């Protein structure tokens, strides 16, 4: 058994998520993180507000913020750090994933 956390959040990411969740649809309990097959490198992150947890979700909590990780995404995101980045007019969540073996030039997809 490994001690690697499924996912961690920086303080900036947690603060941004808390702000977004407070403005989200009624009843959102957190942000669901998943993986989809797409892009030029194979995999991409998905993020959606969620109003419920599933029995097979992995739950990551940081203060008032809750991430619910789809069970089929756990193997791809284990050890990933989620951050919030602001550069000029651009702002976005970023993922520092130790499982990545490569990323496309635009940064929207990766492979493990």
BELLIN-V899418 format. One record per backbone hydrogen bond with DSSP energy under -1.0 kcal/mol. NH is the residue of the N-H (numbers start at 1). CO is the residue of the C=O. E is the energy in kcal/mol with one decimal. If there is no record, write none. Layout:
# BELLIN-V899418
nh-><NH/NH>
co-><CO/CO>
e-><E/E>
This chain:
# BELLIN-V899418
nh-><8/10/14/15/16/17/18/19/20/21/22/28/29/30/31/32/33/34/36/38/43/44/46/48/50/57/58/60/62/65/67/68/69/70/73/76/77/78/79/80/80/81/82/83/85/87/90/92/94/96/100/101/102/104/110/111>
co-><80/82/10/11/12/13/14/15/16/17/18/25/50/50/66/48/68/46/44/42/110/36/34/32/30/54/69/67/65/62/60/31/58/33/70/73/73/74/5/6/77/96/8/94/92/90/87/85/83/81/97/111/111/109/43/102>
e-><-2.5/-2.4/-2.5/-2.6/-2.2/-2.7/-2.4/-2.0/-2.6/-3.1/-1.8/-1.7/-2.9/-1.2/-2.3/-3.7/-2.4/-2.1/-2.5/-1.4/-2.2/-2.0/-2.3/-1.8/-2.2/-1.7/-2.1/-2.7/-2.6/-2.0/-3.3/-2.5/-3.4/-2.6/-1.8/-1.1/-1.6/-1.4/-2.0/-1.0/-2.6/-2.0/-3.0/-2.6/-3.0/-3.1/-2.6/-2.3/-2.5/-2.7/-1.3/-3.3/-1.2/-2.2/-2.4/-2.2>
